[in-house]
Amino acid sequence: MRLFCMRIPWGSKLKIFVAVTILCLFSLTAFSAGLDVGDINQDRRVDFQDFAYLATDWQEYTTRSDITSDGVVNGYDLLLLAEDWLKTTHPDNPEVTLHITGAVNGTIVVELYADEAPVSVENFLDYAETGFYDGLIFHRVMKDFMVQGGGFDTDLVKKAPGESIINESSNGLSHLRGTLGMARTSQPHSATSEFFINHMDNAFLDRAPIVYDGQNNAYIKYGYCVFGKVLSGMDVVDAIAAVDVHYVNENFETVPIDDVIIQSAVITRDAPVCAEKLEGDVNGDCSVNLADFAKLAQNWLVCNSITSVCN
């Protein structure tokens, strides 16, 4: 039996969609799905963009989101998508809020992918925590491409950053609209403090394991590392992308005429980010020490388990 396959007014269908979505998010026991079957837009994540794809397909009677392969997009597909979304969410990911002033005013809240890009996330959090970004500008703005900042002040003087970090573009994440990437020079492992927010999908910035030059020689295209995404404030990003820019010199070709300033970058959801995941780090503080033994002992006494699940 198919669910919701009759043609009904879109307004009623939307109400049904919302109701079933809420039901799915709180009780998903009837169906099983392999991880990422809900990745409809194939960005290697299951998120609200996939729900948007499914909603559109449901309205237009197309089969792009037909997860169950039964020839129609219906409640079964929604159940599987919701279940997969619950499996792939990371509620403990750090979040940083960028307070923007100047030519554009507003806030941009970003989620950082601690699991997929631990070095880049730890690097970004270090700069945010020390106030490094406060007062710096978005110095490179290219509408329908990206907006870049985190390196220069209002006089276009570069602020001295820390050491460069490794390029984690091998995490497989794609440069979709709203994602954050680490800016760098032509050297693959040269990223420091500068970052950019993709204004549009920019898959050409992704890593490509094997590419060929004009002489048919194979080489690795490192690409740029995606390490987070905008949770809220894409309207602010759109506004930044729309400001008037001018040419200063060959190093600053698309600088906003009126400064777009990162007034502050504040960690608004803190979570430990470990550059290296240590097997013995029971309490998740990025080190193995007596505190882990104490936590292990507590858990063992409670439920004969070395994990914190029973606490």
Backbone as a ProteinNet text record, in pm:
[ID]
protein_1_A
[PRIMARY]
MRLFCMRIPWGSKLKIFVAVTILCLFSLTAFSAGLDVGDINQDRRVDFQDFAYLATDWQEYTTRSDITSDGVVNGYDLLLLAEDWLKTTHPDNPEVTLHITGAVNGTIVVELYADEAPVSVENFLDYAETGFYDGLIFHRVMKDFMVQGGGFDTDLVKKAPGESIINESSNGLSHLRGTLGMARTSQPHSATSEFFINHMDNAFLDRAPIVYDGQNNAYIKYGYCVFGKVLSGMDVVDAIAAVDVHYVNENFETVPIDDVIIQSAVITRDAPVCAEKLEGDVNGDCSVNLADFAKLAQNWLVCNSITSVCN
[TERTIARY]
84.3	0	88.1	59.6	137.3	74.6	162.9	113.6	110.7	1.9	-6.1	19.7	-22.3	5.3	-112.5	-223.4	-334.5	-302.5	-361.6	-339.3	-431.2	-369.6	-446.6	-388.3	-462.5	-410.8	-278.8	-188.2	-54.8	-60.7	-155.5	-164.4	-190.4	-281.8	-310.4	-192.4	-128.6	-13.9	99.8	119.8	225.5	199	71.3	36.4	66.2	32.7	59.9	210	284.9	430.6	492.2	449.2	502.9	466	340.5	295.1	371.7	388.8	460.9	607.6	666.2	805.8	825.2	736.5	746.2	732.8	639	622.2	747.9	807.5	927.4	1043.7	1058.2	1173.4	1168	1049	1037.1	1009.1	970.3	947.6	981.6	1105.3	1152	1196.8	1101.5	1135.7	1088	999.5	938	1021.2	1115.8	1190.2	1339.8	1415.9	1561.1	1619	1731.2	1795.3	1944.6	2019.8	2163.3	2198.2	2307.8	2348.4	2365.9	2313.2	2325.3	2228.6	2131.5	2029.8	1948.1	1947.7	1875.2	1952.8	2073.7	2155.5	2109.8	1994.7	1931.9	2014.1	2070.2	2147	2294.4	2329.8	2462.4	2576.6	2560.1	2667.7	2738.7	2710.6	2772.9	2731	2614.4	2554.2	2404.1	2337.7	2191.9	2144	2081	2040.1	1910.8	1875.3	1747.3	1741.8	1857.1	1853.6	1790.2	1816.4	1756.6	1605.7	1561.6	1417.8	1353.9	1424.9	1372.7	1359.7	1459	1452.7	1331.1	1312	1201.2	1067.2	1055.9	931.4	899.4	1001.2	981.3	938.2	1004.5	970.6	830.4	792	657.6	552.3	580.5	487.5	479.2	594.4	600.7	586.5	565.6	545.7	665.2	786.8	906.5	964.2	1056.7	1105	1249.3	1306.5	1445.9	1465.5	1366.9	1376.8	1310.4	1293.6	1227.3	1327.6	1348.3	1447.9	1413	1285.8	1244.2	1231.6	1248.7	1243.1	1110.6	1000.9	869.2	795.6	865.8	808.6	735.7	731.4	660.9	728.5	727.8	779.9	664.6	676.7	565.9	616.4	526	559.2	670.5	682.7	790.4	926.2	939.7	1065.8	1096.5	993.1	1011.3	1058	1002.6	1044.2	1191.8	1234.7	1373.8	1467.6	1426.4	1508.3	1523.8	1414.3	1419.6	1506.1	1494.2	1574	1722.6	1756.5	1896.5	1949	1861.9	1903.1	1939.1	1859.9	1890.1	2023.7	2057.8	2184.5	2305.1	2287.7	2403.1	2414.2	2325.5	2338.2	2443.7	2503.1	2609.2	2575.5	2489.5	2445.3	2555.6	2668.8	2777	2881.9	2857.9	2952.5	2962.3	3082.3	3096.5	3023.3	2983	2921.8	2988.5	3004.6	3063.1	2969.9	2948.2	2865.1	2954	2942	3015.3	2922.9	2963.3	2886.9	2944.8	2863.6	2909.8	2858.6	2947.8	2910.3	2970	2942.4	2995	2892.6	2933.7	2843.9	2727.8	2746	2641.6	2636.3	2515.6	2499.3	2416.3	2460.5	2386.7	2475.9	2422.8	2499.8	2495.1	2605.5	2617.5	2657.8	2574.8	2605.4	2654.2	2771.4	2829.1	2848.3	2821.6	2850.7	2981.3	3067.8	3198.9	3201.6	3252.8	3251.9	3372.7	3357.3	3469	3516.2	3425.2	3463.7	3535.3	3483.5	3538.5	3665.6	3678.6	3794.8	3846.2	3895.5	3933.4	4044.4	4143.6	4255	4207.2	4129.6	4078.8	3985.1	3901	3806.5	3880.8	3976.1	4054.2	4127.1	4178.7	4248.6	4155.3	4035.6	3938.2	3893.4	3869.1	3826.4	3935.3	4059.6	4170.5	4172.2	4154.9	4153	4032.6	3917.3	3797.4	3812.1	3865.3	3876.4	3971.7	4076.1	4175.6	4138.4	4024.6	3983.2	4057	4124.1	4204.7	4120.2	3998.6	3915.9	3850.3	3847.8	3775.8	3835.5	3753.5	3798.9	3854.6	3868.3	3915	3797	3826.6	3723.5	3711.4	3601.4	3590.3	3654.8	3774.4	3853.5	3840.9	3779.4	3762.7	3617.9	3542.5	3399.6	3368.4	3316.3	3285	3146.8	3049.8	2912.5	2901	2815.1	2794.6	2918.2	3010.7	3127.3	3148.2	3209.4	3233.4	3271.4	3270.2	3319.3	3427.9	3539.1	3657.4	3703	3740.8	3790.3	3878.5	3909.4	3987.4	4136.5	4181.2	4325.4	4372.5	4284	4327.4	4237	4297.4	4218.8	4163.2	4101.3	4035.5	4134.2	4262.1	4365.7	4432.5	4374.7	4429.7	4570.6	4594.6	4720.7	4696.1	4782.3	4765	4799.8	4712.5	4737.7	4817.3	4924.3	5013.6	4941.8	4927.6	4856.6	4951.9	4896.6	4977.7	5034.4	5078.6	5137.9	5031.6	5075.9	4985.2	4946.7	4835.7	4782.9	4773.4	4753.2	4740	4606.4	4602.7	4482.2	4398.9	4278.4	4191.3	4083.5	4112.3	4012.9	3978.7	4058.5	4030.5	3910	3848.1	3728.6	3607.4	3617.3	3511.3	3395.4	3397.3	3287.6	3297.9	3183.5	3180	3149.9	3199.3	3179.5	3041.7	2940.7	2804.4	2776	2671.8	2633.4	2619.2	2683.5	2673.6	2780	2863.3	2969.9	3090.3	3169.7	3292	3412.9	3505.3	3628.6	3749.2	3861.3	3986	4054.6	4082.3	4155.1	4303.7	4371.5	4514.9	4581.5	4713.9	4788.3	4787.8	4873.8	4882.3	4942.4	5003.1	5056.6	4943.7	4925.7	4808	4796.6	4910.5	4906.4	4948.4	4890.6	4932.9	4824	4709.2	4599.5	4639.3	4597.9	4621.7	4490.1	4465.5	4346.7	4232.9	4264.5	4161.5	4065.4	3940.6	3835.6	3742.4	3658.9	3560	3428	3321.6	3187.1	3140.2	3103.9	3060	2924.4	2919.3	2793.6	2708.4	2773.8	2705.8	2777.5	2721.3	2790	2917.4	3029.9	3159.4	3236	3180.3	3239.7	3380.8	3417.9	3551.7	3659.9	3617.8	3713.6	3738.5	3661.3	3675.1	3803.7	3843.9	3959.7	3925.8	4021.2	4006.7	4129.7	4115	4231.3	4325.7	4269.3	4353.6	4300.1	4384.4	4351.3	4470.4	4449.3	4553.7	4578	4705.6	4738.7	4735.1	4777	4773	4859.8	4960.9	5049.8	5009.3	4887.9	4833.3	4910.9	4972.6	5041.1	4943	4940.2	4847.7	4905.2	4818.5	4858.8	4736.8	4761.7	4654	4613.9	4484.5	4432.2	4383.2	4456.4	4423.6	4290.9	4259.7	4136.5	4146.4	4030.4	4021.8	3936.4	3969.4	3900.2	3771	3660.6	3533.6	3534.8	3507.3	3513.5	3390.7	3288.7	3168.8	3063.6	2953.6	2846.8	2772.1	2703.4	2621.3	2491.1	2463.1	2336.4	2227.8	2264.7	2171.6	2250.3	2184.8	2252.2	2296.7	2241.5	2277.8	2228.6	2124.6	2081.3	2190.3	2266.1	2377.6	2489.8	2516	2617	2576.7	2447.7	2398.5	2419.7	2395.4	2413	2560.3	2649	2792.5	2831.1	2781.5	2815.7	2765.6	2663.8	2602.7	2664.4	2757.4	2813.3	2899.3	2914.9	3000.4	3146.3	3224.6	3367.2	3450.6	3578.6	3668	3805.6	3882.3	4017.7	4115.1	4196.2	4298.1	4434.3	4471.1	4594.2	4579.9	4684.9	4675.8	4651.6	4679.3	4653.6	4514	4451	4317.8	4230.7	4172.7	4099.8	3950.8	3894.7	3749.4	3723.4	3773.3	3758.5	3631.7	3548.5	3430.5	3470.3	3396.7	3424.4	3404.7	3297.9	3274	3302.2	3378.7	3425.8	3312.1	3329	3242.5	3326.4	3293.2	3381.2	3328.7	3419.7	3389.1	3410.4	3302.7	3315.3	3364.6	3313.5	3359.8	3323.9	3398.5	3370.1	3365.5	3246.1	3224.9	3183.7	3248.3	3210.2	3080.7	2971.6	2840.9	2793.5	2861.6	2842	2979.5	3027.4	3163.3	3160.5	3253.6	3268.1	3413.7	3468.5	3608.4	3631.1	3737.4	3774.9	3916.2	3930.1	4059.6	4119.4	4237.3	4302.6	4333	4356.7	4380.2	4287.1	4212	4118.5	4192	4205.6	4278.8	4182.5	4214.7	4125	4098.8	4196.7	4180.5	4120.2	4082	4027	3879.1	3850.3	3714	3626.8	3682.6	3601.4	3602.9	3669.8	3663.8	3731.9	3838.8	3908.2	4036.9	4052.8	4164.4	4297.5	4292.9	4415.2	4380.2	4480.5	4461.9	4536.8	4463.9	4526.6	4444.9	4473.8	4406.4	4256	4214.2	4071	3997.1	4063.9	4000.9	3988.2	4090	4083.2	3970.2	3954.6	3848.2	3711.7	3696.8	3570	3543.1	3647.6	3632.9	3587.4	3649.2	3614.2	3468.9	3426.1	3287.9	3190.2	3218.4	3129.7	3128.5	3243.3	3255.4	3169.1	3175.9	3098.3	2947.5	2909.6	2767.3	2707.8	2777.2	2712.8	2811.4	2929.9	3028.6	3057.4	3073.9	3101	3208.3	3297.1	3400.4	3348.8	3228.2	3173.2	3094.5	3057	2981.1	2830.7	2789.6	2647.8	2561.7	2612.4	2531.3	2531.9	2615.2	2620.5	2513.9
-119.6	0	124.9	220.2	341.9	449.8	531.9	639.7	769.5	846.4	981.5	990.3	895.7	901.1	958.3	990.9	1052.8	1200	1257.9	1399.6	1484.2	1559.5	1645.8	1785.2	1887.8	2025	2038.2	2122.6	2136.6	2188.4	2278	2329.7	2219.5	2129	2016.2	1922.1	1905.2	1813.9	1866	1997.7	2056.6	2031	2043.7	2017	1871.8	1781.8	1639.5	1617.1	1682.6	1667.2	1708.7	1825.3	1875.2	1781.4	1735.9	1648	1517.6	1458.8	1331.7	1350.8	1466	1494.2	1495.2	1564.3	1570	1430.5	1352.9	1216.6	1135.9	1154	1075.8	1107.2	1232.9	1273.6	1221.7	1184.4	1139	989.8	923.4	779.6	711.5	660	595.4	453.8	364.1	227.5	127.1	169.5	73.6	45.5	135.6	118.3	125.1	53.1	58.1	107.5	178	230	235.5	210.1	225.6	373	404.1	541.9	608.2	730.6	813.5	778.7	688.4	671.3	798.2	880.1	1006.3	1120.5	1094.9	1200.4	1224	1287.4	1302.3	1391.8	1500.5	1589.9	1551.5	1437.9	1376.7	1471	1538.3	1621.7	1555.3	1424.5	1342.8	1383.7	1450.5	1483.2	1467.3	1439.1	1434.9	1550.9	1650	1768.6	1824.5	1947.7	2003.5	2031.2	2041	2055.3	1931.4	1814.9	1692.4	1691.3	1743.5	1755.5	1848.8	1956.8	2050.6	1983.7	1903	1828.8	1736.8	1663.3	1569.2	1642.2	1755.4	1831.9	1878.2	1924.5	1968.7	1853.1	1738.6	1622.6	1572.5	1580.9	1537.3	1626.3	1755.5	1849.1	1829.3	1803	1798.4	1657.4	1559.9	1420.9	1367.4	1403.8	1348.4	1242.4	1163.5	1047.5	1061.3	1180.5	1198.5	1154.7	1180.1	1148.9	1017	929.8	800.8	703.9	719.2	640.2	491.4	460.8	320.3	255	332.8	280.3	211.5	271.3	214.4	296.2	391.3	466.4	592.3	626.1	746	800.7	932.1	995.8	1011	944.5	943.2	934.5	895.4	891.7	796.1	683.8	589.7	656.5	732.7	801	903.4	971.9	1069.9	1003.3	887.2	813.9	777.5	725.5	684	803.8	911.7	1032.4	1085.4	1091.6	1141.8	1052.5	921.6	828.2	847.6	863.5	881.5	1015.2	1116.1	1246.6	1238	1165.2	1149.5	1079.6	986.4	913.4	1001.6	1102.2	1177.3	1317.2	1356.1	1487	1482.9	1597.9	1608.2	1723.8	1698.9	1807.8	1868.5	1801.1	1853.6	1929.1	1951.1	2029	2171.3	2228.3	2367.3	2463.2	2576.4	2681.7	2815	2897.6	3030.7	3133.2	3244.2	3352	3468.5	3507.3	3622	3743.2	3847.6	3971.5	4067	4101	4178.2	4321.7	4418.1	4559.2	4627.7	4757.9	4833.8	4843.5	4810.7	4818.9	4721.5	4615.2	4515.2	4489.5	4481.8	4454.5	4328.4	4242.6	4120.3	4017	3898.5	3789.7	3667.5	3596.6	3471	3363.7	3263.2	3152.1	3034.8	2983.2	2873.3	2750.7	2634.7	2506.9	2454.8	2403	2354.2	2202.2	2139.5	1994.2	1933.4	1914.7	1868.2	1728.5	1641.5	1505.3	1499.8	1575.8	1567.5	1651.3	1760.4	1849	1896.4	1805	1841.5	1945.2	1937.6	2033.1	2172.9	2181.2	2310.6	2372.6	2290.2	2340.5	2390.5	2313.1	2356.1	2486.3	2498.1	2618.6	2739.9	2724.7	2833.1	2873.8	2775.4	2804.2	2877.1	2841.6	2909.4	3058.2	3087.5	3227.2	3300.9	3234.4	3298.2	3323.6	3225.7	3235.2	3346.5	3368.8	3470.9	3609.5	3620.8	3750.8	3793	3699.5	3732.5	3797.7	3747.9	3795.7	3930.7	3972.8	4095.3	4216.8	4285.4	4404.8	4380.3	4254.6	4225	4234.7	4232.8	4257.3	4141.7	4144.2	4060.8	4141.6	4099.4	4178.6	4131	4017.1	3962.4	3918.5	3991	3964.7	3945.9	3829.2	3796.7	3734.2	3812.3	3766.3	3641.9	3550	3421.9	3332.8	3364.3	3278.2	3260.3	3358.7	3345.6	3480	3487.9	3604.9	3555.7	3628.6	3582.1	3688	3642.9	3734.6	3663.8	3737.3	3676.5	3697.5	3794.4	3813.5	3957.1	4052.6	4191.4	4287	4399.8	4500.3	4602.8	4708.4	4807.1	4886.3	4882.1	4947.6	4849.5	4730.8	4623.1	4582.9	4595.2	4547.3	4406.9	4316.2	4176.1	4157.9	4090.1	4057.4	3927.3	3926.3	3810.2	3688.3	3582.5	3462.5	3364.1	3252.8	3146	3057.4	2939.2	2846	2792.2	2755.9	2696.4	2555.6	2506.9	2375.7	2284.4	2156.1	2061.2	2081.5	2043.9	2053.4	1927.1	1943.5	1829.2	1810.5	1852.1	1841.4	1696.9	1602.9	1461.2	1411.8	1499.6	1458.1	1436.6	1475.6	1447.4	1544.3	1645.5	1742.4	1837.5	1873.9	1956.5	2102.2	2191.2	2334.7	2375.3	2349.4	2388.3	2528	2589.9	2722	2719.4	2814.7	2825.7	2751.2	2672.1	2602	2693.2	2661.2	2736.3	2659.3	2731	2668.4	2743.3	2672.7	2735.7	2795	2926.2	2991.5	2958.2	2957.7	2925.8	2986.9	2971.3	3011.6	2895.1	2901.1	2791.6	2666	2679.5	2563.9	2495.9	2365.2	2298.3	2305.9	2309.6	2306.9	2442	2549.2	2684	2764.2	2703.3	2776.6	2819.5	2940.3	2989.3	3040.6	3170.4	3228.5	3258.4	3278.3	3322.6	3209.9	3247.7	3152	3218.3	3137.7	3193.4	3120.4	3188.4	3131.3	3123.5	3004.8	2986.1	3052.7	3143	3209.2	3122.5	3037.1	2942.3	2807.4	2704.2	2575.3	2591.8	2547.6	2562.4	2430.5	2330.5	2196.7	2193.7	2289.9	2290.3	2315.9	2359.9	2379	2250	2145.4	2019.4	1947.5	1857.4	1772.9	1672.9	1650.6	1548.3	1459.1	1333	1246.4	1234	1216.9	1201.2	1290.6	1382.8	1464.3	1460	1505.9	1498.9	1636.5	1667.6	1795.6	1782.4	1888.7	1888.2	1783.2	1736.2	1631.8	1492.8	1485.1	1358.3	1302.2	1391.2	1349.3	1354.5	1248.2	1241.4	1314.3	1384.4	1449.2	1464.5	1497.2	1515.4	1662.6	1689.1	1823.9	1831.1	1903.4	1904.4	1971.9	2078	2148.8	2223.9	2263	2341.6	2266.5	2282.8	2207.4	2275.2	2201.5	2244.4	2202	2297.7	2263.9	2309.3	2357.9	2400.7	2451.2	2501	2556.5	2663.3	2750.1	2854.1	2791.4	2806.3	2759.7	2865.4	2989.5	3100	3223.4	3309.4	3430.8	3429.9	3338	3341.3	3470.2	3532.2	3662	3766.6	3753.5	3844.3	3816.8	3689.5	3652.6	3706.6	3693.1	3745.9	3896.9	3965.3	4110.6	4148.1	4071.6	4097	4077.3	3969.6	3939.7	4047.9	4124	4223.6	4363.4	4384.2	4518.7	4556.8	4686.5	4736.4	4716.3	4671.7	4646.3	4728.9	4739.7	4811.6	4745.7	4782.6	4729.6	4820.7	4762.9	4839.5	4815.5	4690.9	4650.9	4504.4	4445.2	4306.9	4207.7	4249.1	4161.8	4181.3	4292.2	4323.7	4372.9	4279.3	4312.3	4333.4	4277.5	4288.2	4323	4437.5	4483.2	4567.7	4543.6	4629.3	4775.9	4863.6	5006.6	5052.6	5007.8	5034	4905.8	4917.5	4801	4713.8	4582.8	4483.9	4420.9	4450.9	4421.2	4304	4213.9	4110.9	4176.2	4225.7	4295.8	4200.1	4077.6	3975.5	3837.6	3740.3	3599.6	3529.3	3487.3	3435.6	3289.3	3206.1	3064.9	3057.1	3021.1	3019.9	2879.1	2779.1	2642.4	2579.2	2556.3	2505.4	2354.4	2290.8	2145.1	2111.4	2013.9	1977.8	1930.7	1979.8	1937.5	1882	1755.3	1689.5	1667	1721.3	1702.1	1555.2	1482.7	1338.3	1268.6	1171.4	1099.1	984.8	996.7	898.5	795.6	668.9	562.3	566.1	608.9	609.9	736.7	830.2	957.4	939.4	883	848.7	971.8	1077.2	1195	1301.2	1274.5	1362.2	1496	1504.2	1631.8	1639.5	1547.4	1546.5	1501.7	1444.2	1390.7	1265.6	1181.1	1060.1	1078.6	1080.7	1106.1	1039.2	1075.6	1011.4	1038.2	1151.4	1181	1074.9	1021.2	915.2	786.4	757	637.3	652.5	772.7	797.3	779.9	832.9	819.4	673.9	602.6	460.6	383.4	413.3	343	370.8	495.2	529.4	451.2	449.3	378.9	228.8	174.8	32.1	-5.4	79.4	52.8	62.4	155.3	176.3	65	31.3	-64.3	-155.7	-172.3	-261.9	-225.8	-96.2	-49.2	58.1	61.8	166.4	291.2	286	402.8	487.2	607.3	697.1	683.1	584.4	569.3	551.6	480.2	447.1	556.5	657.5	764.2	868.7
0	0	0	-88.7	-95.1	-7.3	50.9	135.6	57.5	71	18.2	-130.9	-210.6	-352.5	-430.7	-362.8	-433.2	-456.7	-559	-587.8	-500.5	-409.5	-321.7	-327.9	-289.1	-296.8	-223.1	-279.9	-221.3	-78.7	-48.2	88.4	188.1	155.2	244	250.4	135.2	131.3	218	217.6	299.7	447.1	488.2	627.9	663.3	571.2	595.2	604.9	514.9	512.9	646	696.1	823.7	937.5	938.1	1045.9	1046.3	927.4	919.8	954.9	915.7	950.1	1100.4	1170.8	1317.6	1376.5	1324.3	1372.3	1350	1232.3	1198.3	1290.6	1325.3	1404.7	1547.2	1592.2	1730.5	1744.5	1637.4	1648.5	1518.2	1512.2	1390.2	1424.5	1430.2	1465.7	1362.7	1273.9	1182.7	1059.8	1025.9	902.9	932.9	855.4	868.5	737.7	747.2	626.4	646.9	540.4	546.2	553.6	619.1	634.8	499.5	486.5	367.3	256.3	274.9	171.7	159.8	264.3	261	199.3	151.1	90.7	-52.8	-68.3	-198.8	-291.4	-238.1	-324.4	-335	-274.9	-289.9	-250.5	-135.3	-83.8	34.2	51	154.6	294.6	302.9	432	418	528	528.4	614	549.9	622.8	563.1	602	560.5	410.7	343.9	198.7	135.8	193.8	141.8	164.3	279.8	303.9	200.9	164.6	66.1	-70.4	-106.2	-232.9	-234	-123.8	-118.1	-125.5	-56.8	-59.7	-201.4	-273.5	-411.8	-500.5	-484.4	-566.4	-536	-410.7	-370.7	-437.5	-445.3	-506.2	-657.5	-720.5	-866.4	-922.9	-835.6	-877.7	-959.3	-917.4	-977.8	-884.7	-934.3	-857.9	-812.1	-819.5	-776.5	-631.6	-546.1	-403	-367.5	-464.8	-441.1	-377.9	-247.3	-175.5	-176.8	-166.7	-159	-295.8	-403.5	-541.1	-572	-523.1	-553	-658.7	-720.6	-830.6	-792.4	-663.1	-619.9	-493.9	-478.2	-357	-258.7	-143.8	-49.1	94.6	185	326.7	362.4	288.2	315.2	295.6	186.6	159.4	267.6	314.2	421	549.5	581.7	700.9	695	581.2	567.3	570	506.5	508.1	649.6	723.7	861.3	948.9	930.4	1009	981.2	854.9	818.7	868.1	866.9	917.5	1064.4	1143	1284.8	1306.4	1217.4	1231	1202.4	1118.7	1071.5	1130.3	1220.2	1282.4	1391.8	1418	1518	1611.9	1711.3	1798.1	1881.3	1892.2	1973.8	1893.7	1763.4	1684.3	1738.5	1739.8	1785.1	1690.9	1744.7	1664.7	1698.7	1598.4	1616.3	1552.9	1622	1570	1529	1402.2	1349	1351.4	1422.9	1428.5	1323.5	1223.5	1108.6	1119.1	1095.3	1096.9	974	962.4	849.1	738.4	616	500.8	512.3	590.2	614.8	764.9	817.9	960.3	980.7	1071.9	1100.8	1165.1	1184.1	1244.1	1153.1	1152.1	1077.3	1177.1	1193	1283.9	1199.4	1233.3	1156.4	1244.4	1187.4	1252.5	1196.5	1282.7	1240.9	1246.8	1141.5	1129	1200.7	1330.6	1412.8	1374.5	1330.8	1295.1	1161.2	1063.2	928.5	908.9	983.8	966.4	1101.9	1185.1	1322.5	1331.5	1244.2	1249.1	1210.1	1102.5	1056.1	1158.5	1220.8	1320.9	1444.3	1492.2	1608.4	1577.6	1456.6	1412.7	1414.8	1358	1352.1	1492.2	1577.5	1714.4	1793	1770.2	1838	1802	1672.6	1629.9	1689.5	1690.4	1745.5	1895.1	1965.9	2112.1	2154.9	2076.3	2111.8	2060.7	1989.2	1937.4	1813.1	1748	1630.1	1520.8	1499.1	1388.7	1415.4	1540.8	1577.3	1506	1426.5	1356.5	1218.2	1178.5	1042.7	945.3	817.3	716.9	618.6	544.1	424.9	312	273.1	178.8	33.9	14.9	-120	-135.3	-213.8	-229.3	-377.3	-410.3	-549.7	-554.3	-598.8	-604.7	-691.8	-650.6	-719.1	-714.8	-624.6	-602.5	-452.4	-387.9	-244.3	-185.1	-49.6	23.3	118.4	121.7	196.4	294.9	414.6	516.1	616.1	724.9	832.3	824.1	739.4	726.5	732.5	698.2	683.1	760.5	805.5	875.9	777.6	829	743.1	657.4	690.8	609.3	513.3	502.8	419	463.1	593	651.8	704.5	664.5	703.5	850.9	922.1	1062.6	1067	1144	1147.4	1203.3	1122	1168.2	1234.7	1279.4	1335.2	1226	1264.7	1169.5	1073.1	954.3	855.5	899.3	845.2	884.4	762.9	787.8	678.8	607.9	482.9	402.1	422.6	478	506.2	398.6	276.1	169.2	134.6	182.8	156.8	236.2	317.6	392.5	301.6	176.2	80.5	80.1	166.4	169.7	51.4	-2.8	-123.4	-90.5	-176.5	-159.2	-210.5	-128.3	-160.9	-106.3	-156.9	-107.8	44.4	109.9	254.3	331.7	264	335.9	356.3	459	488.2	437.4	374.9	328.6	381.8	393.7	435.3	312.7	318.4	210.1	223.2	110.5	111.6	-10.6	-18.3	-137.7	-236.3	-335.7	-432.2	-371	-254	-183.1	-106.3	-120.6	-63.8	87.5	158.5	305.1	363.4	312	351.9	422.7	452.1	517.1	658.1	695	831.7	890.5	880.9	944.7	847.1	719.9	626.3	589.1	573.1	538.8	437.8	375.6	283.1	299.8	262.6	263.2	119	75.3	-62.6	-84.4	-181.5	-213.7	-305.4	-383.4	-470.7	-460.3	-521	-527.8	-610.6	-555.1	-622.5	-618.9	-686.6	-682.3	-738.9	-822.5	-880.4	-775	-655.3	-546	-468.1	-497	-424.6	-463	-376.4	-404.2	-514.7	-602.4	-706.4	-699.1	-655.3	-631.2	-750.5	-869.2	-988.3	-1099.1	-1146.8	-1263.9	-1358.7	-1481.2	-1582.7	-1643	-1666.9	-1729.1	-1880.9	-1950.9	-2096.7	-2161.6	-2089	-2140.8	-2091.7	-2035.2	-1987.2	-1868.8	-1791.6	-1670.1	-1553.5	-1473.9	-1361.4	-1239.8	-1168.4	-1044.4	-954.1	-827.8	-731.1	-727.3	-740.8	-721.7	-576.8	-493.9	-351.5	-321.4	-393.2	-362.7	-230.9	-179.7	-57	44.6	171.5	276.6	318.9	312.7	372	518.8	609.3	751.4	829.2	760.9	830.9	734.7	790.4	708.1	786.7	714.4	776	824.4	953.4	1009.6	994.1	1015.2	996.6	956.5	878.9	835.3	690.6	607.8	466.3	400.1	457.1	404.3	423.7	533.1	557.3	457	432.3	332.1	194.5	160.2	32.5	25.1	137.1	139.6	121.6	183.3	166	20.1	-39.8	-179	-274.1	-232.7	-321.3	-309.2	-215.9	-198.2	-318	-338.8	-447	-409.8	-506.5	-483.5	-580.6	-550.9	-641.6	-642.8	-745	-763.7	-691.6	-602.9	-531.4	-594.9	-605.8	-675.7	-711.7	-765.8	-812	-698.9	-577.1	-462	-403.4	-436.3	-383.7	-499	-569.8	-692.1	-671.5	-564.2	-539.9	-393.7	-352.4	-214.1	-202	-102.2	-83.1	-68.6	-137	-126.9	16.9	79.2	221.3	299.5	404.5	478	530.7	517.6	582.2	692	817.1	930.5	1013	1047.9	1147.2	1284.1	1340.4	1468.6	1576.6	1573.2	1667.8	1615	1659.4	1630.5	1765.4	1806.7	1941.4	1934.5	2015.1	2023	2102.7	2034.3	2098.8	2133.5	2085.9	2136.5	2141.7	2261.5	2280	2291.5	2224.8	2233.2	2208.5	2281.3	2258.9	2115.7	2054.5	1920.2	1927.1	1902.1	1914.1	1775.1	1752.2	1623.8	1599.4	1707.6	1698.4	1797.1	1747.8	1834.5	1904	2035.1	2113	2170.7	2154.9	2197	2346.7	2423.2	2568.2	2624.4	2537.4	2583	2615.6	2733	2771.1	2792.5	2852.5	2883.9	2774.1	2662.7	2546.9	2562	2643.2	2659.3	2578.1	2483.1	2387.6	2448.9	2566.2	2625.7	2706.2	2726.6	2806.5	2937.4	3048.9	3178.5	3288.6	3414.1	3527.4	3527.5	3467.9	3462.9	3382.1	3280.7	3200.8	3281.8	3362.1	3447.2	3549.6	3603.6	3700.1	3634.8	3514.2	3442.7	3409.7	3366.6	3334.2	3458.4	3572.6	3695.9	3735.4	3720.9	3753.5	3665.9	3536.3	3443.8	3471.6	3503.7	3531.1	3651.8	3756.3	3876	3849.5	3762.6	3735.9	3651.6	3542.4	3450.6	3380.1	3435.6	3377.8	3231.8	3208.4	3073.6	3080.1	2981.3	2978.1	2908.9	2854	2787.3	2886.1	2841	2928.9	2906.7	2830.9	2797.3	2921.6	3020.2	3138.3	3242.9	3226.9	3327.7	3303.4
[MASK]
+++++++++++++++++++++++++++++++++++++++++++++++++++++++++++++++++++++++++++++++++++++++++++++++++++++++++++++++++++++++++++++++++++++++++++++++++++++++++++++++++++++++++++++++++++++++++++++++++++++++++++++++++++++++++++++++++++++++++++++++++++++++++++++++++++++++++++++++++++++++++++++++++++++++++++++++++++++++

